[in-house]
Structures are given as structure tokens and as C-alpha cells.
Amino acid sequence: MNRLVSTLAASLLFTHPATTQTTEQRIAQYEAALGQAMIHKDLATLSNLVADDWTIQNDGGTTGTKAGFIDDVRSGALVVTSFKLHNIHVRMLGNVAFVQGFDDEESSYKGKPSNGTYNWLDVWVNRNGHWVSVATQLTKVEARQ
């Protein structure tokens, strides 16, 4: 029994950090890919990274869906011309990743400028070996006086 416990402990000690770090890096890359896909109107990448049941809530309390998001990018209602991520933190809890971060973007929505810094929380889930974003909370950071 002690040997089994020692073997399991050693296995976790030597394998878990590398796996978690690799997954964290991959999720951070997916976040960057989402930004680039919005800039280039790459609907295939957006569809691949965003789950069909994805929802988003913004600081105005509006809730959106994947279908609405994809349609906004396709139609040009949402235009992103620059997207720079920073202060990204990925926390793994089994098959779920919580990502908190910021982006500085140049964008517009339905013709109105929406440039600025945004703070957000994305929830990713590994579904059958494929990571997808299932929820987003987005808040625009107001400039400090």
C-alpha cells in the first residue's frame, strides 16, 4: 500500500506540472487566436474555438450568443482592427480553464467606436479532447482621471 501511494505521488509530482503548463500555454494561444480571428473575420476559427452554447455578458448587462457574435463579425457590425492581450492568467480545474486577462483593442460596434482596454473572464471546457470557450464576461476599463 505504501509503495502504491509513493508511486502515485511520484507520478503526480513528475507529470502534472508539465501537462498543466502545456495546457495553460495552449489556452493562452487560443485567446490570442480569437483576437486575430476577429481582426481577419476568420469565421471558421471563431466557430471552432467558441462552443455552440457559448454566452457573453458585457458591463451593460447584455447577454449574447455564439450565433449573434458570428453574425456580428460576418456582417461587419463588430470590427476589430487591433487586439493586444496582456496580464493573462490561466487557472486549470480539471477539464475547465478559467482565463482572466486584459486586451487593448481598436474596434467598433455598429459604427460606434469601442476602442479601449477590456478586462474579461473566459471559461474554457475540454469537450472530447477539444478546448472551446463556453462563457465570457467582458468589462470595459474606464480611463482613470
C-alpha positions in Angstrom: 0.0 0.0 0.0 2.8 2.4 0.9 4.5 1.6 -2.4 1.3 2.4 -4.3 0.9 5.7 -2.6 4.6 6.6 -3.2 4.2 5.6 -6.9 1.1 7.7 -7.3 2.7 10.7 -5.5 5.8 10.5 -7.7 3.7 10.2 -10.8 1.7 13.3 -9.9 4.8 15.2 -8.9 6.6 14.5 -12.2 3.8 14.6 -14.7 1.2 17.1 -13.6 3.1 20.4 -13.8 4.3 19.8 -17.4 0.8 18.8 -18.5 -0.8 21.8 -16.8 1.8 24.2 -18.2 1.3 22.9 -21.7 -2.4 23.2 -21.4 -2.2 26.7 -19.9 0.0 27.8 -22.8 -2.4 26.3 -25.4 -5.4 28.1 -23.8 -3.5 31.4 -23.9 -2.7 30.8 -27.6 -6.4 30.1 -28.2 -7.2 33.5 -26.6 -4.7 35.2 -29.0 -6.2 33.3 -31.9 -9.7 34.6 -31.1 -8.4 38.2 -31.3 -6.7 37.5 -34.6 -9.7 35.7 -36.0 -11.9 38.8 -35.2 -9.4 41.1 -37.0 -9.3 38.9 -40.1 -13.0 37.9 -40.0 -11.9 34.2 -39.8 -15.3 32.7 -39.1 -14.0 29.1 -39.2 -11.5 29.8 -36.4 -14.1 31.6 -34.3 -16.6 28.8 -34.8 -14.0 26.2 -33.9 -12.9 28.0 -30.7 -16.4 29.1 -29.4 -18.9 26.5 -28.3 -22.3 26.4 -29.8 -23.8 27.1 -26.3 -21.4 30.0 -25.6 -22.7 33.1 -23.9 -21.2 36.5 -23.3 -22.3 39.2 -20.8 -21.0 42.7 -21.0 -20.8 45.5 -18.5 -24.1 46.8 -19.7 -25.8 43.6 -18.7 -26.4 42.5 -22.3 -26.1 38.8 -22.9 -25.2 37.4 -26.3 -24.8 34.1 -28.0 -22.4 32.5 -30.4 -24.8 32.9 -33.3 -25.1 36.6 -32.6 -21.3 37.0 -32.2 -20.5 35.2 -35.5 -23.2 37.2 -37.3 -21.8 40.5 -35.9 -18.3 39.6 -37.2 -19.6 38.3 -40.6 -21.9 41.4 -41.2 -19.3 43.9 -40.1 -21.3 45.1 -37.1 -18.3 44.2 -35.0 -15.0 45.4 -36.5 -11.7 44.8 -34.7 -8.6 46.3 -36.2 -6.1 45.8 -33.3 -6.1 43.3 -30.4 -3.3 43.1 -27.9 -3.6 40.8 -24.9 -1.8 41.4 -21.6 -1.9 40.2 -18.0 -3.3 36.8 -18.9 -3.8 34.3 -16.1 -5.0 30.7 -16.8 -6.2 28.6 -14.0 -6.9 24.9 -14.6 -9.5 22.9 -12.7 -9.7 19.5 -14.4 -11.4 19.9 -17.8 -12.1 23.5 -17.2 -9.9 26.5 -17.7 -10.6 30.0 -16.2 -8.8 32.7 -18.0 -8.6 36.3 -16.7 -7.0 39.0 -18.7 -7.0 42.3 -20.5 -6.9 43.4 -24.1 -6.2 46.7 -25.6 -8.2 47.0 -28.8 -9.2 49.3 -31.6 -12.7 48.3 -32.5 -16.2 49.5 -33.4 -19.7 48.1 -32.9 -22.5 49.0 -35.3 -20.5 52.0 -36.4 -19.7 53.4 -33.0 -16.0 53.4 -31.8 -15.5 50.9 -28.9 -11.7 51.3 -28.6 -10.2 50.8 -25.2 -8.9 48.4 -22.6 -11.2 45.5 -21.7 -11.0 43.2 -18.7 -12.6 39.8 -19.1 -13.1 36.3 -17.8 -13.3 33.4 -20.3 -14.3 29.9 -19.3 -13.0 27.1 -21.5 -14.1 23.4 -21.3 -12.3 20.4 -22.8 -15.0 18.5 -24.7 -13.9 15.2 -26.2 -10.3 16.4 -26.4 -11.2 19.8 -28.0 -11.0 23.0 -25.9 -13.9 25.5 -26.5 -14.9 28.8 -24.9 -18.3 28.4 -23.2 -18.7 31.7 -21.4 -17.3 35.2 -21.4 -17.7 38.2 -19.0 -16.5 41.4 -20.6 -16.0 44.8 -18.9 -14.6 47.9 -20.5 -12.0 49.5 -18.2 -12.7 53.2 -17.8 -9.7 55.6 -18.0 -8.7 56.8 -14.6 -8.9 60.6 -14.0 
